[in-house]
Amino acid sequence: MAIVTQQTGQFDGYTLSDLRSLTLRMLRVADTVRYSPTAGAADYDWIDDALNRAQENFVRKTLCLRTYAVVELKSNYRTYRLPWNFLDFLSAYFYDSSLDSGYRELKVTTIEELNDEVSDWRTLAGDPTCVYMDRIYGNNWMFGLYPIPNVDGETITFDSEYGAVVQWICPAYTYNQDYGVILQMSEADEYYLSSDSGIVGTVHATSGNMWLEYYRLPSIMSITTQYPEIPREYQKAMSYFAVSDLLANNPEDSAEFKRSLSFEKRFQGEIDTYIDKRKKPLAGHNLRARAAVWTRMEGMGFYAGQA
């Protein structure tokens, strides 16, 4: 398969090479001799591992990345596999072509609630109305539907003018183009890539299938020209985490261990800044008055943990 390398203009900021250099500068070293498994001057294995864990940690705590999946439903199948990069549900819809709006939102519930409220939920068939987290199978989360679909979903289609479906995602794709996932019971997963014009196309959930919006993990950075997937203004935080991790695991003296704690606080500070900013979508605008609701909400306990 040919690898697409054109950029859409949607990714910018520090490249993996830039983050490596920034990390070395903060570590106050000129090369990777001290911070590599081989003591090599250009062995970035430990640094790249720390940078990738930094991005994953940032995304897990902020839920700053989300995408969609279209799931092909099959008659008499109650549980389905979620994408490998799944973190949490945002919303889920069942597409019914007989409805004027097409999409019917599914209630997100739990097995415990279904056990309490519906005696025959494990066998009742029909158009799904509820979705729930089921279990981990291998390394993937599974989800279940209630009622169990009693017909096969129609063939999934996509907008070919603004994108293309591919069978495999590699780093050259994922750092250049946004993508959605097409999950099929009988075939391998497919990925819908937006076009190089920067216009994000769509996959259509045809009748009897499910449209899922979910928070996801970032792709692994492995190419020197690759950009992170987190917002540009927070990308430096990845080096904060990497420096903290490397100093804490390979300290020469107590001063370096203290420096690791300092960089850990910087990383957490960037996360806190992102979360606080997302709570206040109008923050930074030149408003003549500040809505009283923000002051009132900040005093409520439930508000403190919201992203």
N, C-alpha and C positions, 0 to 999 in steps of 0.2 A: 504494500500500500504506500502510495506517495505521501510524504509528510508535508503538510501545509505550514508555511513559515511566515506568511504575511501577517502584519499586525493590524488590529482594528482601530487602534487609537484609544481603546478603553483601559489600557494598562500603562502605568507610568510610575516613576519614582526611582527607588533604589533597585538595581539589579542584584542578583546573587553575588556577582563579583564585587559590587559596591559594598554590600553588607559584610562580605569577608574582610575587605580592607578596613571598614569602620570598626569591626570587632577587633582586629589586630591592633589598631591604633588605641582603642580603649584598654586593651590588655597590655599596652606599652611594650610590644614586641614587634620585630621587623618581619618575622616569618613564623611558620607553624611548627618549628622544631620542638618546642616545649609542649605544644598543644596538639599533638597528633599521635596516633597509635604506633607509627613507624619512626617517629622522630625525624620525619622528612621535612625539608624546607618548603615544600609545596603540597603537603598532604592535608587537605581540608576536611577529612572525614569527620572528625570530632566537631569542628566548627559548623559544618553543614548540618550535621545531626542536631546540634543545639539550635541553629536558626530555624530548622523545620519544626522542632518541638515548640519553639517560641511562637511561630505563627499559629500552630495548632492550639496552643494554650490561649492565645489572644482570642481566637475564633470561638473556642469553647466557652469562654467567660463572657464574651460580648454578643455572641450569635449574630455577627455582622455579615455573614454570608448566607444567602438563601437562593434556592433555585426550584425547579419543578420536575416532576416525573409524571409520565402518563403510564398507567398500569393496565395491561390487558387482562380483563377479568375472564375467568373460565367457569362454566357451569359446574356446580357441586364442589367447587374449591372454596374453602373458608379462609385459609391463611395464605399470605403472599410474602415474598422477600422484599425488603426495603433496599434502596441503593447502598453501596458500600460506605458512602460518605455521609450517611444519615446521622443527624444529631437529635432533631426533635421536629414534631409536627408544627406547622403554621396553620394550615387549613387543608381540608380534603373535600372533594366534590364527586358526586356520581352524575354522569352525563346521561340524560334521558331526552332523546330527540322529540318526544311527544310533548315536552314542556315548552312554553313560550321562551323562557330564559335559557333552557337547555340544561344548565347546571343546578343540581340540588346539593346544598351543603350537608355534609355528614357530621353527625354529632360525635365528638371525640369522647370516648368513654373508657371504662376499664373492665377487665374480666370480673373483678369483685362486684362492680355495680350490676353487671349483667346477671351474675349469679343471684343477686338479691332481688332483682326486679323482673327477670324474664325466665320462666321455668324451662322453656324449650329453645333457648337461644342457640344452642349447639346444633340444632337440627332444622330449625325453621328456614325455609327458602323463600326468595323473592328479591325485589330490588333493595339493595343495601340502604340502610338509614344511619348506621353507626359504624365507627371504625375504632379499633383499640390496638394497643401494643400487645403483642403476644409473647414472644420469647426470643432469645438469641439462638440461632442455628448456625453452627460454625462460627464465623466472625460477623455475621449479618443479623440485624434485627429483623423480626418478622412482624407483620401486622395482620389483624383479622377483621372480617366484615360480618355485620349482622343486619338483616338476614343473609344467608348464604346466597350468592348469585345463582339464579336458576336458568340463565341463558349465557351463551358466549358473547363477549363484547365484539363489536364490529372491528374490521381492520383499521389500525391506526394510520392516519395520514399526517403529512407535514407540509409546511409552506416551502416549496422548493425555490421560490424566487429569492428568498432572503437567507437561505441556509441549506445544509445538506446533512444527511444521516450517514454516520460512519460506524464501523463495527468495533473500533478500538480507540481509546484516548491515550495519547502520549504527551509528554511535557510540551512539545512544540505546539500541540493543539491547545492545551489547557491554559497556557499563559498568554496566548494570543486571542483566544476566542471563548466567549461564554457558551455554556451548553446546558441542555436539558437531557433527561434520561428517559428512554423508552424501555420499560420492563415488560418482557413477554414470558409467558409461562413455558411455551414450547420451544423458544429460540433463545439465542444469546442476547444479552443487553445491547442496545444501540444507543448512540449519542447524537443529539441534534446540535450541530454547530452553527452559530450565526455566521453570516457572510463577512467578507473582509471589508465591506462598506461601513461596518459599524452598526448596521441596523439589526436589531434583535428580532428574529422571526419567531414563529410559534409552531408547536405541535398541537394538533387538534385531537381532543378526546372524543372520539366518535361514540355513538350510542352504546350503552352497556359497559363502558369503561370508566376508569377513575382518574381524576386529575388531582395530584398531590403537590402542595407547596410545602417545602421543608427547609429547615436550617441545615447547613452542610459543613463538612470539614474542608479545609483548603487542599489543593493539590501539592504534592511534594515538589520542592525546588531542587533541580539537579543539573540545570544548564546555566552556565555563567551569565548569559544575557536574559535570564528569566526574571520576571517581576513577581513580587509577592501579590497575593490577592486581597490583602487587607488595605484599608484606605491609605493613601500616600502619606498623609500627615502623621500616621502612627507607625510607619515602617521602621523608623529608627529604633523603636521599642524592641524589635527582634534582636538587635545587637545588644541591647541592655540585658535581655534574658540570657543570651549566649555567653556574654562576659561573666555574668553572675554564676552561671552553671560551671563554666570552665575554671574560674577562680576558686569556687567552692570545692571542686573535685580534684584540684591539683595545686593546693596552696603551698607556698614556700615559707610563709610566716603568717603571724596573726594579722598583720596589716592587710595582706591580700584577702584574707577571709572577711575582714571588716569591709573591704571594698566590694566583695561579692554581695554582702547584705545591702550595701548602698545601691548597687545596680538592680538588685531584686526589687527594692522600693521604687526605683525609677520605672521599672517595667509595670509594676502594679499601679503606679500613678497614671500611666498612659491608659491602662484599662479603665480606671476610675473616671478619667477625663472623658473617654469615649461614652461610657454608660451615662454619665451625667449630661453630656451633650445631647444624647438621643432622648433623654427624658424631656428636654426643653427644645422642641424643634424650631422655635422662633428665636432662640438665644443667638445674639450676635447681630440681629437686625436692629436698625436704627428706629426703635419704637419710642414714642413720646410717653407712653405709660406702660408699666409692667403689670400684667394681669394678676389680680390678687389670688387667683387660683393656685399659682405656683407656690406662694408663701404658705397657703393653707395646706396644700398637698404635701409639702416637704415635712410637715409635722406629723404626718400619718405613718404608722409603722409599716403598713403594706407597701408604701411607695418606695421605701428604702431599697428594696430588692429588685425593683423593676428595671429592666433594661430598655 
